[in-house]
């Protein structure tokens, strides 16, 4: 299996550090609002990488964090008159809902930055001891960028060029030794959440968080570190500098980065009015369509999001779902007889599509070509199945389609319909919650039922419900 490594700028044969196991870290979102479709791309892409790794037999330890302390979270809390903890907690839950709707598997571990501060203080202390960091008079701790001789090896930036770009930054009173030094710990401002440390009451810098969470849950060296290409510099570059200086070993063997997402060929931004959250997209499309759209291009290519392309993805997904439904329909009354020679030959031919699928995924996870192989299988199914075919023949083709779509995270099974008793039980629980003034739980139940296509109407006679 070939993986493009940002570190070496070439495709390399994937060889795990430990046979049969993969240790993978993916930088997660900063949770101050609903996730946007730019956040969704790495979630979907690297979930698919994980699924393929598991499909070919690897045991994958997949860690993806939530950054739950940050300037934007603090500002949101100030605007709302709540706490940073409340804001982060709320949007972590909303993010998990969106991830579930995109069929992104929960990580093996979803660490929270705020729960790992002790480890961050410990790593910063080690960097100070080794001479890679220093505490300034105001309680800020900086990393000595120039001391790490390989700085720039991931982004392929020359440190002297970076220095030239920073020449005018140093001002009187700046406590950095060098303009290129970056923050590991910063003292608190009035009203901000803080932790006690040997240097000041404050909080960690962003870069140190991922270094520590990766180390705690995966070890000093990992197989794959991944994220959007906007994280290559400075975030991932700084992670390497911190981790390798502190731990004395190579941080990650392979670095994977997905390309940018544009909206109608323009960069997504709130000022342009082309900023979409995953939740907003879900009001118009099933999020399986968004997932299918994201996988329709190679993960390293820039991807353009538009209404036309989403419609094309919707139609493409529909072709696959229709083929699956066709097979399920035939299976209901299919004769339970032995396979004919012709059916055995057809199954052998059908196996070639799985081979094409695997070849595409083995070539740096080329999901676009993998989807093409699925479409070939769909065409084959539509052409070569009929009501008189043996149940075992139809079942085998359905299983193949189910497996390949499963690797891509595409669901082809119809959703199970919620039973009337379950609905009535949830309504009763909601009524009890409202009586106890637990409106949060009452709203959760209403939302849960809405997701299952059940709409509630509160009347004087009680709660009425209907399927939509």
Buried (B, 14 or more C-beta within 10 A) or exposed (E): BBBBBBBEEEEBEBEBBEEEEBBBBBBBBBBBBBBBBBBBBBBBBBBBBBBBBBBEEBEBBBBBBBBBBBEBBBEBBBEEEEBBBEBBBBBBEBBBBBBEBBBBBEBBBBBBBBEBBEBBBBBBBBBBEEEBBBBBEEBBBBBBBEBBEEBBBBBEBEBEEBBEEBEEEEEEEEEBEBBBBBBBBBBBEEEBBBBEBEBBEBBBBBBBBBBBBBBBBBBBBBBBBBBBBBBBBBBBBBBBBBBBBBBEEBBBBBBBBBBBBBBEEEEBEEEEEBBBBBBEBBEEBBBBBBBBBBBBBBBBEEBBBEEEBBEBBBEBBEBBBEBBEBBBEBBEEBEEEEBEEEBBEBBEEBEEBBEBBBEBBBBBBBBBBBBBBBBBBBEBBEEBBEEEBBBBBBEBBBEBBBEBBBBBBBBBEEEEEBEEEEBEEBBEBBBEBBEEEEEEBBEBBBEEBEEBEBEBEEEEEEBEBEEE
